[in-house]
Amino acid sequence: MRVRSRWPWVRGVKLSYESSYALKVIAIVLLVSGVTLYLILSPIITHRQVPFGVAAPKGQIILLNNITLGDRTWENAVDLGKVLILMGSENYGNSVQLELRTGGWCMDVVYWNGSDYFVGERCTRRTSISRYLFVVTSSFYWYPEGGYHLILYKPQERPRNYELVNFTVTYGPKSDWGALIVAYPKKEKKSNP
């Protein structure tokens, strides 16, 4: 049985039902293959490297708190591990270096070892953090794992209100700055009944 072609630009050509069906199947396969190839290759072709750097904190105000982890307490301190966000898609090795630049400040490195909090380093100004202690998102933001804490404090004196604390983070050949402004929480006014 011969069927007349449904394509107006092909006049006078008659295709069999089998040939017409085969052309439709080939067209569908080509369309699905093209879409699949586009979805697979477009992220690779359009991929841009995310340069390494400190995403946060970059001068944000962070409130000072009394922090207790296990049997250890820090007064007027900041847990940098809760606010530190790095970024980058390059691989420069397994460790990230963090160094405090503001004098008078130091940090304790505290982590959860599965049963208790353990202080790995006490009052240091520089520490090396394993790259594998960060959770990396699909947009290449790095967040420290929940059990890892970098406690910033002043061992010799009480921090000033709105004091600036600077630090640098180095990963391989790349280095970037970070900063936070420490502040005391405002005391709530007691209302008279």
Accessible surface in RSA format (square Angstrom, percent):
REM  Atomic radii and reference values for relative SASA: ProtOr
REM  Chains: A
REM  Algorithm: Lee & Richards
REM  Probe-radius: 1.40
REM  Slices: 20
REM RES _ NUM      All-atoms   Total-Side   Main-Chain    Non-polar    All polar
REM                ABS   REL    ABS   REL    ABS   REL    ABS   REL    ABS   REL
RES MET A   1   199.91 103.5 134.06  88.7  65.85 156.8 115.16  97.9  84.75 112.3
RES ARG A   2   171.39  72.0 144.02  73.4  27.37  65.2  47.70  65.2 123.69  75.0
RES VAL A   3    47.08  31.0  43.57  39.4   3.51   8.5  46.75  40.6   0.33   0.9
RES ARG A   4   176.28  74.0 165.33  84.3  10.95  26.1  57.76  78.9 118.52  71.8
RES SER A   5    22.65  19.1   1.52   2.0  21.13  48.7   6.50  13.8  16.16  22.6
RES ARG A   6   188.76  79.3 156.95  80.0  31.81  75.7  68.31  93.4 120.45  73.0
RES TRP A   7    87.33  35.0  85.44  41.4   1.89   4.4  58.69  31.3  28.64  46.5
RES PRO A   8    83.77  61.0  72.47  66.1  11.29  41.1  82.52  68.1   1.25   7.7
RES TRP A   9   190.26  76.3 153.64  74.4  36.61  86.0 146.22  78.0  44.03  71.4
RES VAL A  10    47.58  31.3  39.63  35.9   7.95  19.2  43.37  37.7   4.21  11.4
RES ARG A  11   195.84  82.2 168.70  86.0  27.14  64.6  68.10  93.1 127.74  77.4
RES GLY A  12    71.02  87.6   0.00   N/A  71.02  87.6  36.08  99.0  34.94  78.2
RES VAL A  13    71.02  46.7  66.00  59.8   5.02  12.1  68.97  59.9   2.05   5.6
RES LYS A  14   118.91  58.0 104.29  64.0  14.62  34.8  47.41  42.7  71.50  76.2
RES LEU A  15    39.41  21.9  38.32  27.4   1.09   2.7  39.40  27.7   0.01   0.0
RES SER A  16    30.36  25.7  28.45  38.0   1.91   4.4  21.86  46.5   8.50  11.9
RES TYR A  17   137.82  64.3 137.68  78.3   0.14   0.4  98.22  73.8  39.59  48.8
RES GLU A  18   124.14  71.3 117.56  88.9   6.58  15.7  66.49 128.6  57.65  47.1
RES SER A  19    47.94  40.5  41.57  55.5   6.37  14.7  16.19  34.5  31.75  44.5
RES SER A  20    24.32  20.6  24.32  32.5   0.00   0.0   6.94  14.8  17.38  24.3
RES TYR A  21   131.40  61.3 129.49  73.7   1.90   5.0  88.46  66.5  42.94  52.9
RES ALA A  22    47.59  43.8  43.07  66.5   4.52  10.3  47.47  66.9   0.12   0.3
RES LEU A  23    75.68  42.1  71.89  51.4   3.80   9.5  72.04  50.6   3.65   9.8
RES LYS A  24    89.40  43.6  85.64  52.5   3.76   8.9  59.41  53.5  29.99  31.9
RES VAL A  25    61.15  40.2  60.36  54.6   0.79   1.9  61.15  53.1   0.00   0.0
RES ILE A  26    94.10  53.6  92.94  69.2   1.17   2.8  94.09  67.8   0.01   0.0
RES ALA A  27    57.68  53.0  48.68  75.1   9.00  20.5  53.38  75.2   4.30  11.4
RES ILE A  28   108.97  62.0 108.08  80.5   0.88   2.1 108.97  78.5   0.00   0.0
RES VAL A  29    82.88  54.5  80.66  73.0   2.22   5.4  82.65  71.8   0.23   0.6
RES LEU A  30   119.81  66.7 111.93  80.1   7.88  19.8 112.21  78.8   7.60  20.5
RES LEU A  31   123.19  68.6 116.06  83.0   7.14  17.9 122.27  85.9   0.92   2.5
RES VAL A  32    88.43  58.2  86.18  78.0   2.25   5.4  88.33  76.7   0.11   0.3
RES SER A  33    58.57  49.5  49.97  66.7   8.60  19.8  34.94  74.4  23.62  33.1
RES GLY A  34    39.07  48.2   0.00   N/A  39.07  48.2  32.84  90.1   6.23  14.0
RES VAL A  35    78.72  51.8  75.62  68.5   3.10   7.5  78.05  67.8   0.67   1.8
RES THR A  36    63.61  45.2  62.67  63.5   0.94   2.2  47.50  63.8  16.11  24.4
RES LEU A  37   104.56  58.2 103.42  74.0   1.14   2.9 104.20  73.2   0.35   1.0
RES TYR A  38   148.33  69.3 140.59  80.0   7.74  20.1 103.13  77.5  45.20  55.7
RES LEU A  39   113.77  63.4 102.01  73.0  11.77  29.6 102.31  71.9  11.46  30.9
RES ILE A  40   102.44  58.3  93.76  69.8   8.68  20.9  98.09  70.6   4.34  11.8
RES LEU A  41    70.10  39.0  70.10  50.1   0.00   0.0  70.10  49.2   0.00   0.0
RES SER A  42    24.61  20.8  22.01  29.4   2.60   6.0  12.58  26.8  12.03  16.9
RES PRO A  43    79.28  57.8  67.89  61.9  11.40  41.4  75.37  62.2   3.92  24.3
RES ILE A  44   120.59  68.6 104.44  77.8  16.15  38.9 108.07  77.8  12.53  34.0
RES ILE A  45   133.26  75.8 104.71  78.0  28.55  68.8 110.73  79.7  22.53  61.2
RES THR A  46    96.93  68.9  76.37  77.4  20.56  49.0  68.82  92.4  28.11  42.5
RES HIS A  47    94.97  51.9  67.51  46.9  27.46  70.2  44.91  46.3  50.05  58.2
RES ARG A  48   202.74  85.1 189.43  96.6  13.31  31.7  71.81  98.1 130.93  79.3
RES GLN A  49   109.87  61.4  90.83  66.4  19.04  45.3  43.96  93.6  65.91  50.0
RES VAL A  50    40.58  26.7  39.59  35.8   0.99   2.4  40.58  35.3   0.00   0.0
RES PRO A  51    86.99  63.4  86.34  78.7   0.65   2.4  86.90  71.7   0.09   0.6
RES PHE A  52    18.02   9.0   1.66   1.0  16.36  42.6   1.66   1.0  16.36  46.8
RES GLY A  53     1.54   1.9   0.00   N/A   1.54   1.9   1.54   4.2   0.00   0.0
RES VAL A  54     2.11   1.4   0.00   0.0   2.11   5.1   0.00   0.0   2.11   5.7
RES ALA A  55    33.37  30.7  10.44  16.1  22.93  52.2  15.20  21.4  18.17  48.1
RES ALA A  56    16.74  15.4  16.74  25.8   0.00   0.0  16.74  23.6   0.00   0.0
RES PRO A  57     1.81   1.3   1.65   1.5   0.16   0.6   1.81   1.5   0.00   0.0
RES LYS A  58    68.29  33.3  45.28  27.8  23.01  54.8  40.90  36.8  27.39  29.2
RES GLY A  59    28.36  35.0   0.00   N/A  28.36  35.0  15.78  43.3  12.58  28.2
RES GLN A  60    82.89  46.4  75.56  55.2   7.33  17.5  50.91 108.4  31.98  24.3
RES ILE A  61    98.27  55.9  73.39  54.7  24.88  60.0  73.39  52.9  24.88  67.5
RES ILE A  62    30.12  17.1  28.13  21.0   1.99   4.8  30.12  21.7   0.00   0.0
RES LEU A  63    90.00  50.1  83.76  59.9   6.23  15.7  83.76  58.8   6.23  16.8
RES LEU A  64     3.56   2.0   0.17   0.1   3.39   8.5   0.40   0.3   3.16   8.5
RES ASN A  65    80.53  55.5  73.64  71.2   6.90  16.6  18.22  43.9  62.31  60.2
RES ASN A  66   104.82  72.3  76.57  74.0  28.25  68.0  18.78  45.2  86.04  83.2
RES ILE A  67    25.09  14.3  21.92  16.3   3.18   7.7  25.09  18.1   0.00   0.0
RES THR A  68    85.18  60.6  60.69  61.5  24.49  58.4  44.79  60.2  40.39  61.1
RES LEU A  69    21.53  12.0  18.48  13.2   3.05   7.7  19.56  13.7   1.97   5.3
RES GLY A  70    43.69  53.9   0.00   N/A  43.69  53.9  20.66  56.7  23.03  51.6
RES ASP A  71   149.47 104.7 108.51 108.0  40.95  96.8  49.81 117.2  99.66  99.4
RES ARG A  72    73.31  30.8  71.31  36.4   2.00   4.8  30.50  41.7  42.81  25.9
RES THR A  73    76.24  54.2  50.96  51.7  25.27  60.2  35.46  47.6  40.77  61.6
RES TRP A  74     9.26   3.7   5.39   2.6   3.87   9.1   9.26   4.9   0.00   0.0
RES GLU A  75   128.23  73.6 111.29  84.2  16.94  40.3  27.13  52.5 101.11  82.5
RES ASN A  76    32.45  22.4  32.01  30.9   0.44   1.1   1.16   2.8  31.30  30.2
RES ALA A  77     0.00   0.0   0.00   0.0   0.00   0.0   0.00   0.0   0.00   0.0
RES VAL A  78     3.16   2.1   1.24   1.1   1.91   4.6   3.16   2.7   0.00   0.0
RES ASP A  79    13.81   9.7   7.70   7.7   6.11  14.5   6.45  15.2   7.37   7.3
RES LEU A  80     0.00   0.0   0.00   0.0   0.00   0.0   0.00   0.0   0.00   0.0
RES GLY A  81     8.21  10.1   0.00   N/A   8.21  10.1   0.70   1.9   7.51  16.8
RES LYS A  82   159.05  77.6 122.55  75.2  36.49  86.9  72.73  65.5  86.32  91.9
RES VAL A  83    40.98  27.0  33.81  30.6   7.16  17.3  38.87  33.8   2.10   5.7
RES LEU A  84     2.42   1.3   0.55   0.4   1.87   4.7   0.55   0.4   1.87   5.0
RES ILE A  85    41.38  23.5  41.38  30.8   0.00   0.0  41.38  29.8   0.00   0.0
RES LEU A  86     0.11   0.1   0.11   0.1   0.00   0.0   0.11   0.1   0.00   0.0
RES MET A  87    54.62  28.3  54.62  36.1   0.00   0.0  42.11  35.8  12.50  16.6
RES GLY A  88     2.41   3.0   0.00   N/A   2.41   3.0   0.72   2.0   1.70   3.8
RES SER A  89    29.10  24.6   2.16   2.9  26.94  62.1   4.75  10.1  24.35  34.1
RES GLU A  90    42.66  24.5  34.13  25.8   8.53  20.3  22.67  43.8  20.00  16.3
RES ASN A  91   104.49  72.1  75.09  72.6  29.39  70.8  25.68  61.8  78.80  76.2
RES TYR A  92    71.33  33.3  44.47  25.3  26.86  69.9  40.21  30.2  31.12  38.4
RES GLY A  93    32.69  40.3   0.00   N/A  32.69  40.3  29.82  81.8   2.87   6.4
RES ASN A  94    92.77  64.0  85.01  82.1   7.77  18.7  20.89  50.3  71.88  69.5
RES SER A  95    50.17  42.4  42.31  56.5   7.87  18.1  16.54  35.2  33.63  47.1
RES VAL A  96     0.24   0.2   0.24   0.2   0.00   0.0   0.24   0.2   0.00   0.0
RES GLN A  97    48.31  27.0  47.49  34.7   0.82   2.0  18.53  39.4  29.79  22.6
RES LEU A  98     0.00   0.0   0.00   0.0   0.00   0.0   0.00   0.0   0.00   0.0
RES GLU A  99    46.20  26.5  46.14  34.9   0.06   0.1   4.66   9.0  41.55  33.9
RES LEU A 100     2.63   1.5   0.00   0.0   2.63   6.6   0.00   0.0   2.63   7.1
RES ARG A 101   135.40  56.8 109.09  55.6  26.30  62.6  35.72  48.8  99.67  60.4
RES THR A 102    27.08  19.3  21.36  21.7   5.72  13.6  25.98  34.9   1.10   1.7
RES GLY A 103    54.56  67.3   0.00   N/A  54.56  67.3  35.62  97.8  18.94  42.4
RES GLY A 104    45.19  55.7   0.00   N/A  45.19  55.7  31.39  86.1  13.80  30.9
RES TRP A 105     2.43   1.0   0.17   0.1   2.27   5.3   0.30   0.2   2.13   3.5
RES CYS A 106     4.63   3.5   4.63   5.2   0.00   0.0   4.63  11.7   0.00   0.0
RES MET A 107     0.00   0.0   0.00   0.0   0.00   0.0   0.00   0.0   0.00   0.0
RES ASP A 108     0.00   0.0   0.00   0.0   0.00   0.0   0.00   0.0   0.00   0.0
RES VAL A 109     7.34   4.8   7.34   6.6   0.00   0.0   7.34   6.4   0.00   0.0
RES VAL A 110     0.02   0.0   0.02   0.0   0.00   0.0   0.02   0.0   0.00   0.0
RES TYR A 111    79.57  37.1  79.57  45.3   0.00   0.0  50.37  37.8  29.20  36.0
RES TRP A 112   116.61  46.8  97.78  47.3  18.83  44.2  81.72  43.6  34.89  56.6
RES ASN A 113    84.92  58.6  48.98  47.3  35.94  86.5  24.47  58.9  60.44  58.4
RES GLY A 114    57.21  70.6   0.00   N/A  57.21  70.6  30.54  83.8  26.67  59.7
RES SER A 115    93.80  79.3  67.15  89.6  26.65  61.4  48.67 103.7  45.13  63.2
RES ASP A 116    74.04  51.9  73.93  73.6   0.11   0.2  20.15  47.4  53.89  53.7
RES TYR A 117    71.19  33.2  52.63  29.9  18.56  48.3  19.02  14.3  52.17  64.3
RES PHE A 118    99.82  49.9  97.05  60.1   2.76   7.2  99.82  60.5   0.00   0.0
RES VAL A 119    24.79  16.3  11.64  10.5  13.15  31.7  11.64  10.1  13.15  35.7
RES GLY A 120    37.86  46.7   0.00   N/A  37.86  46.7   8.74  24.0  29.12  65.2
RES GLU A 121    63.15  36.3  57.44  43.5   5.70  13.6  32.90  63.6  30.25  24.7
RES ARG A 122   152.04  63.8 128.67  65.6  23.37  55.6  55.01  75.2  97.02  58.8
RES CYS A 123    59.40  44.9  40.54  45.2  18.86  44.3  22.06  55.9  37.34  40.3
RES THR A 124    27.37  19.5  21.54  21.8   5.84  13.9  13.77  18.5  13.60  20.6
RES ARG A 125    90.85  38.1  86.56  44.1   4.29  10.2  58.27  79.6  32.58  19.7
RES ARG A 126   129.61  54.4 120.16  61.3   9.45  22.5  44.26  60.5  85.35  51.7
RES THR A 127     4.34   3.1   0.17   0.2   4.17   9.9   4.17   5.6   0.17   0.3
RES SER A 128    61.02  51.6  39.92  53.3  21.10  48.6  30.58  65.1  30.45  42.7
RES ILE A 129     1.99   1.1   1.43   1.1   0.56   1.4   1.99   1.4   0.00   0.0
RES SER A 130    44.98  38.0  37.95  50.6   7.03  16.2  31.08  66.2  13.90  19.5
RES ARG A 131    55.10  23.1  52.92  27.0   2.18   5.2   1.65   2.3  53.45  32.4
RES TYR A 132   143.28  66.9 125.02  71.1  18.26  47.5 103.14  77.5  40.14  49.5
RES LEU A 133    61.89  34.5  61.78  44.2   0.11   0.3  61.78  43.4   0.11   0.3
RES PHE A 134    12.59   6.3   0.76   0.5  11.82  30.8   0.76   0.5  11.82  33.8
RES VAL A 135    79.61  52.4  75.52  68.4   4.09   9.9  79.61  69.2   0.00   0.0
RES VAL A 136    68.19  44.9  39.22  35.5  28.97  69.8  39.22  34.1  28.97  78.6
RES THR A 137    50.98  36.3  40.42  41.0  10.55  25.2  47.69  64.1   3.29   5.0
RES SER A 138   115.26  97.4  80.72 107.7  34.54  79.6  59.62 127.0  55.64  78.0
RES SER A 139    64.33  54.4  50.23  67.0  14.10  32.5  45.11  96.1  19.22  26.9
RES PHE A 140    64.03  32.0  64.03  39.7   0.00   0.0  64.03  38.8   0.00   0.0
RES TYR A 141    85.37  39.9  85.37  48.6   0.00   0.0  40.78  30.6  44.59  55.0
RES TRP A 142     4.32   1.7   4.32   2.1   0.00   0.0   3.82   2.0   0.50   0.8
RES TYR A 143    90.49  42.2  90.49  51.5   0.00   0.0  57.97  43.6  32.51  40.1
RES PRO A 144    18.15  13.2   4.71   4.3  13.43  48.8   4.77   3.9  13.38  83.2
RES GLU A 145    77.47  44.5  73.30  55.5   4.17   9.9  11.34  21.9  66.13  54.0
RES GLY A 146    71.98  88.8   0.00   N/A  71.98  88.8  45.82 125.7  26.16  58.6
RES GLY A 147    29.44  36.3   0.00   N/A  29.44  36.3  21.15  58.0   8.29  18.6
RES TYR A 148    13.31   6.2  10.18   5.8   3.13   8.1   7.57   5.7   5.74   7.1
RES HIS A 149    11.18   6.1  11.18   7.8   0.00   0.0   9.91  10.2   1.27   1.5
RES LEU A 150     0.37   0.2   0.37   0.3   0.00   0.0   0.37   0.3   0.00   0.0
RES ILE A 151     0.00   0.0   0.00   0.0   0.00   0.0   0.00   0.0   0.00   0.0
RES LEU A 152     0.40   0.2   0.40   0.3   0.00   0.0   0.40   0.3   0.00   0.0
RES TYR A 153    25.26  11.8  25.26  14.4   0.00   0.0  19.38  14.6   5.88   7.3
RES LYS A 154    22.80  11.1   8.11   5.0  14.69  35.0   1.09   1.0  21.71  23.1
RES PRO A 155    64.60  47.1  28.06  25.6  36.55 132.8  34.23  28.3  30.38 188.8
RES GLN A 156   159.70  89.3 126.42  92.4  33.29  79.3  50.12 106.7 109.58  83.1
RES GLU A 157   104.17  59.8  87.77  66.4  16.40  39.0  36.72  71.0  67.44  55.1
RES ARG A 158   156.32  65.6 137.43  70.1  18.89  45.0  60.19  82.3  96.14  58.3
RES PRO A 159     6.55   4.8   2.99   2.7   3.57  13.0   2.99   2.5   3.57  22.2
RES ARG A 160   154.44  64.8 147.58  75.2   6.85  16.3  72.50  99.1  81.94  49.7
RES ASN A 161    77.16  53.2  55.71  53.8  21.45  51.6  22.46  54.1  54.70  52.9
RES TYR A 162   123.38  57.6 103.47  58.9  19.91  51.8  70.65  53.1  52.73  65.0
RES GLU A 163     7.49   4.3   5.68   4.3   1.82   4.3   3.42   6.6   4.08   3.3
RES LEU A 164    84.44  47.0  76.65  54.8   7.79  19.6  76.65  53.8   7.79  21.0
RES VAL A 165     0.01   0.0   0.01   0.0   0.00   0.0   0.01   0.0   0.00   0.0
RES ASN A 166    54.35  37.5  54.35  52.5   0.00   0.0  11.88  28.6  42.47  41.1
RES PHE A 167     0.76   0.4   0.00   0.0   0.76   2.0   0.00   0.0   0.76   2.2
RES THR A 168    24.83  17.7  24.41  24.7   0.42   1.0  21.58  29.0   3.26   4.9
RES VAL A 169     0.38   0.2   0.38   0.3   0.00   0.0   0.38   0.3   0.00   0.0
RES THR A 170    43.05  30.6  42.44  43.0   0.60   1.4  28.31  38.0  14.74  22.3
RES TYR A 171     0.64   0.3   0.64   0.4   0.00   0.0   0.64   0.5   0.00   0.0
RES GLY A 172    41.04  50.6   0.00   N/A  41.04  50.6  21.12  58.0  19.92  44.6
RES PRO A 173   106.71  77.8  65.90  60.1  40.81 148.3  78.35  64.7  28.36 176.3
RES LYS A 174    81.35  39.7  79.46  48.8   1.89   4.5  28.01  25.2  53.34  56.8
RES SER A 175    73.29  61.9  40.66  54.3  32.63  75.2  29.87  63.6  43.42  60.8
RES ASP A 176    31.59  22.1  25.14  25.0   6.46  15.3  10.02  23.6  21.57  21.5
RES TRP A 177   131.32  52.7 130.12  63.0   1.20   2.8 106.77  56.9  24.55  39.8
RES GLY A 178     0.16   0.2   0.00   N/A   0.16   0.2   0.00   0.0   0.16   0.4
RES ALA A 179     3.50   3.2   3.50   5.4   0.00   0.0   3.50   4.9   0.00   0.0
RES LEU A 180     0.25   0.1   0.25   0.2   0.00   0.0   0.25   0.2   0.00   0.0
RES ILE A 181    46.30  26.3  46.30  34.5   0.00   0.0  46.30  33.3   0.00   0.0
RES VAL A 182     0.11   0.1   0.11   0.1   0.00   0.0   0.11   0.1   0.00   0.0
RES ALA A 183     2.73   2.5   2.73   4.2   0.00   0.0   2.73   3.8   0.00   0.0
RES TYR A 184    42.83  20.0  34.07  19.4   8.77  22.8  34.07  25.6   8.77  10.8
RES PRO A 185    64.68  47.1  53.49  48.8  11.19  40.7  54.24  44.8  10.43  64.8
RES LYS A 186   185.06  90.3 158.43  97.2  26.63  63.4 107.58  96.8  77.49  82.5
RES LYS A 187   195.79  95.5 168.32 103.3  27.47  65.4 117.12 105.4  78.67  83.8
RES GLU A 188   165.00  94.7 137.60 104.1  27.40  65.2  58.09 112.4 106.91  87.3
RES LYS A 189   202.82  98.9 170.46 104.6  32.36  77.0 120.21 108.2  82.61  88.0
RES LYS A 190   198.39  96.8 167.89 103.0  30.50  72.6 116.15 104.5  82.24  87.6
RES SER A 191   105.89  89.5  78.26 104.4  27.63  63.6  50.12 106.7  55.77  78.1
RES ASN A 192   142.97  98.6 114.57 110.7  28.40  68.4  27.12  65.3 115.85 112.0
RES PRO A 193   179.01 130.5 105.81  96.5  73.19 266.1 144.65 119.4  34.35 213.5
END  Absolute sums over single chains surface
CHAIN  1 A    12956.8      10499.4       2457.4       7697.7       5259.1
END  Absolute sums over all chains
TOTAL         12956.8      10499.4       2457.4       7697.7       5259.1
